[in-house]
Amino acid sequence: MEFLIMKFVGVLIVNLANFGAVSALSWIVKSVKFFYIGFAILAATVFGSVLYIGLLIHKLGYWPVWFLVIAAISVMAWIVWEYFFITISADPPSIGILTVWGERKFVYGIDTHDNRRIMTVKYGREGLKLCCPYFPFFVNYNKLNVVKRNKEFEITVWCKRQADPDKPGKSQMGAQMKVSGSYTWSPDLERLYQFLQTGEDKGVNQILPDVIEEETREVAQENYWE
């Protein structure tokens, strides 16, 4: 029994050392690629440790141990499935904004002035994604609905009127009219960074109506109300 305890303590020390090394590297690298590597290393270490301890106990003559090993592996598989996977819905259409240690990961590009700048953010499309929003990886996907949004509007504009030939040089007041319509928009996946920085839906719904209203007023001022 003392031999078994010593082996168990040795396995425990190896697992803790492995976990500490992976945790430190995860904090330094902060990369989703390292998450896959580190997660595989930790999973393999725990899996191997369970088998190793099970083999030692089996050699001591405890035959039911393999039942316990299978049960332990089944529990670990259930934990991974339940807590380390996230589903990004396809109905409604959605994406998942990737974050590592709470930070969004950017995609850089060259703009029209040959300057390197942020073009968009990394994201995952619909489907099942492996993640770990816990220490030591903190890799997560923040869901974002990308379905098309439709909004109606109604504004009041002034239109000009045709000049009166009997009153040359005089300003002609036009008519005040109500204009109603609707517009449809959805997040541009190539400009997700700008969308997020604007304030997502709330920010767009504050900015876009003002832009449409200004454009509509300019068009109305160039056209006759008749």
C-alpha positions as CSV (number, residue, x, y, z in Angstrom):
1,M,0.0,0.0,0.0
2,E,2.9,2.3,0.8
3,F,4.3,1.7,-2.7
4,L,0.9,2.6,-4.2
5,I,0.7,5.8,-2.2
6,M,4.2,6.9,-3.3
7,K,3.3,6.2,-6.9
8,F,0.0,8.2,-6.5
9,V,1.9,11.1,-5.0
10,G,4.4,11.0,-7.9
11,V,1.7,11.0,-10.5
12,L,0.0,13.9,-8.7
13,I,3.2,15.9,-8.7
14,V,3.7,15.3,-12.4
15,N,0.2,16.5,-13.2
16,L,0.6,19.6,-11.0
17,A,3.9,20.4,-12.7
18,N,2.4,19.9,-16.1
19,F,-0.6,22.0,-15.2
20,G,1.6,24.8,-13.9
21,A,3.8,24.8,-17.1
22,V,0.8,24.9,-19.4
23,S,-0.8,27.6,-17.3
24,A,2.3,29.8,-17.5
25,L,2.7,29.3,-21.2
26,S,-1.0,30.0,-21.8
27,W,-0.7,33.3,-20.0
28,I,2.4,34.2,-22.0
29,V,1.2,33.1,-25.4
30,K,-2.5,33.9,-25.2
31,S,-3.2,32.0,-28.4
32,V,-6.1,29.8,-29.5
33,K,-3.6,27.5,-31.2
34,F,-1.7,27.0,-27.9
35,F,-5.1,26.3,-26.3
36,Y,-5.6,23.3,-28.5
37,I,-2.1,22.0,-27.8
38,G,-2.2,22.7,-24.1
39,F,-5.7,21.2,-23.8
40,A,-4.5,18.0,-25.6
41,I,-1.5,17.8,-23.3
42,L,-3.5,18.1,-20.1
43,A,-6.2,15.7,-21.3
44,A,-3.5,13.2,-22.3
45,T,-1.7,13.5,-19.0
46,V,-4.9,13.0,-16.9
47,F,-6.0,10.1,-19.1
48,G,-2.6,8.5,-18.9
49,S,-2.4,9.0,-15.1
50,V,-5.8,7.3,-14.6
51,L,-4.7,4.3,-16.7
52,Y,-1.3,4.1,-14.9
53,I,-2.9,4.2,-11.4
54,G,-5.4,1.6,-12.6
55,L,-2.7,-0.7,-13.8
56,L,-0.8,-0.4,-10.5
57,I,-3.9,-1.2,-8.5
58,H,-4.7,-4.1,-10.9
59,K,-1.3,-5.6,-10.2
60,L,-2.1,-5.6,-6.5
61,G,-5.0,-7.9,-7.2
62,Y,-7.9,-5.5,-7.1
63,W,-9.8,-6.8,-10.1
64,P,-12.8,-4.4,-10.1
65,V,-10.4,-1.5,-10.8
66,W,-11.0,-1.5,-14.6
67,F,-14.6,-0.8,-14.0
68,L,-13.6,2.2,-11.9
69,V,-11.1,3.3,-14.6
70,I,-13.8,3.1,-17.3
71,A,-16.2,5.0,-15.1
72,A,-13.6,7.7,-14.4
73,I,-12.8,8.1,-18.1
74,S,-16.5,8.3,-18.9
75,V,-17.0,11.0,-16.3
76,M,-14.1,13.0,-17.8
77,A,-15.5,12.7,-21.3
78,W,-18.9,13.9,-20.0
79,I,-17.3,16.9,-18.3
80,V,-15.4,17.9,-21.5
81,W,-18.6,17.6,-23.6
82,E,-20.8,19.5,-21.1
83,Y,-18.4,22.3,-20.2
84,F,-15.8,22.6,-22.9
85,F,-18.0,22.8,-26.0
86,I,-20.2,25.7,-27.2
87,T,-22.8,25.6,-30.0
88,I,-23.0,28.6,-32.3
89,S,-26.5,28.6,-33.6
90,A,-27.4,28.6,-37.3
91,D,-31.0,29.6,-36.7
92,P,-31.0,32.5,-36.2
93,P,-27.7,33.0,-38.1
94,S,-25.0,33.7,-35.6
95,I,-21.2,33.8,-35.2
96,G,-18.9,33.7,-32.2
97,I,-16.4,36.5,-31.5
98,L,-13.2,34.8,-30.3
99,T,-11.7,36.0,-27.0
100,V,-8.6,34.7,-25.3
101,W,-8.0,35.9,-21.7
102,G,-10.8,38.4,-22.3
103,E,-9.1,39.9,-25.3
104,R,-10.5,39.9,-28.9
105,K,-8.0,38.6,-31.5
106,F,-7.6,41.0,-34.4
107,V,-7.0,40.5,-38.1
108,Y,-4.7,43.1,-39.6
109,G,-4.5,44.3,-43.2
110,I,-3.2,47.1,-45.4
111,D,-5.6,50.0,-46.1
112,T,-5.7,52.3,-49.2
113,H,-2.9,54.4,-47.7
114,D,-0.6,51.4,-47.3
115,N,-0.9,51.6,-43.5
116,R,-1.3,48.5,-41.4
117,R,-4.5,48.6,-39.4
118,I,-7.1,46.4,-37.8
119,M,-9.5,45.1,-40.5
120,T,-11.8,42.8,-38.5
121,V,-11.7,40.4,-35.5
122,K,-11.4,36.6,-35.5
123,Y,-14.7,34.7,-35.2
124,G,-16.1,31.3,-35.4
125,R,-19.0,30.4,-37.7
126,E,-22.0,28.3,-36.7
127,G,-21.5,24.8,-35.3
128,L,-19.9,23.1,-32.4
129,K,-16.7,24.8,-31.0
130,L,-14.2,23.6,-28.5
131,C,-13.6,26.3,-25.9
132,C,-12.4,26.7,-22.3
133,P,-13.7,29.9,-20.5
134,Y,-11.8,28.8,-17.4
135,F,-8.3,28.9,-16.0
136,P,-5.7,28.4,-17.5
137,F,-6.9,29.1,-21.0
138,F,-9.9,31.5,-20.9
139,V,-10.8,30.8,-24.5
140,N,-14.4,31.7,-25.3
141,Y,-16.8,32.6,-28.1
142,N,-19.2,35.5,-27.5
143,K,-22.2,34.9,-29.6
144,L,-23.4,37.6,-32.1
145,N,-26.6,37.5,-34.0
146,V,-26.0,38.4,-37.7
147,V,-29.6,38.1,-38.9
148,K,-30.7,41.0,-41.1
149,R,-32.4,43.8,-39.2
150,N,-35.3,45.9,-40.7
151,K,-36.4,49.2,-39.4
152,E,-39.0,51.7,-40.6
153,F,-38.6,55.5,-40.4
154,E,-40.6,58.6,-41.0
155,I,-39.1,62.1,-41.3
156,T,-40.2,65.6,-42.3
157,V,-38.3,67.3,-45.2
158,W,-38.5,70.6,-47.2
159,C,-38.7,70.4,-51.0
160,K,-38.1,73.3,-53.3
161,R,-40.7,74.6,-55.7
162,Q,-40.3,75.8,-59.3
163,A,-39.4,79.5,-59.6
164,D,-42.2,82.0,-60.4
165,P,-41.4,83.7,-63.7
166,D,-43.4,86.8,-62.6
167,K,-41.2,87.2,-59.5
168,P,-37.7,86.7,-60.6
169,G,-34.9,86.7,-58.0
170,K,-37.3,85.9,-55.2
171,S,-36.7,82.9,-53.0
172,Q,-39.4,80.4,-53.5
173,M,-40.5,78.5,-50.4
174,G,-41.3,74.9,-51.1
175,A,-43.5,72.4,-49.3
176,Q,-43.0,70.5,-46.1
177,M,-43.5,66.8,-46.7
178,K,-43.4,63.6,-44.8
179,V,-41.2,60.8,-46.1
180,S,-41.5,57.2,-44.9
181,G,-39.5,54.2,-45.7
182,S,-37.5,51.4,-44.3
183,Y,-33.9,50.1,-44.4
184,T,-32.3,46.7,-43.8
185,W,-28.9,46.1,-42.4
186,S,-26.8,43.3,-40.9
187,P,-23.2,43.2,-39.4
188,D,-20.5,43.1,-42.1
189,L,-18.2,40.2,-41.2
190,E,-15.3,42.0,-42.9
191,R,-15.8,45.1,-40.6
192,L,-16.7,43.4,-37.3
193,Y,-14.1,45.5,-35.5
194,Q,-15.8,48.8,-36.5
195,F,-19.2,47.3,-35.6
196,L,-18.1,46.3,-32.2
197,Q,-16.4,49.6,-31.6
198,T,-19.5,51.5,-32.6
199,G,-21.5,49.8,-29.9
200,E,-23.1,46.9,-31.9
201,D,-26.8,47.2,-32.5
202,K,-27.4,50.1,-30.1
203,G,-24.6,52.2,-31.7
204,V,-25.8,51.5,-35.2
205,N,-29.4,52.3,-34.4
206,Q,-28.2,55.7,-33.0
207,I,-26.0,56.6,-36.0
208,L,-27.7,55.1,-39.1
209,P,-31.0,56.9,-38.8
210,D,-29.2,60.3,-38.6
211,V,-27.2,59.4,-41.7
212,I,-30.3,58.4,-43.6
213,E,-32.2,61.5,-42.5
214,E,-29.4,63.8,-43.6
215,E,-29.2,62.1,-47.0
216,T,-33.0,62.3,-47.4
217,R,-33.0,66.0,-46.6
218,E,-30.3,66.7,-49.1
219,V,-32.1,64.8,-51.9
220,A,-35.4,66.6,-51.0
221,Q,-33.8,70.0,-51.2
222,E,-32.7,69.2,-54.8
223,N,-36.1,68.2,-56.0
224,Y,-39.4,70.0,-56.5
225,W,-42.3,69.1,-54.3
226,E,-44.7,69.1,-57.2
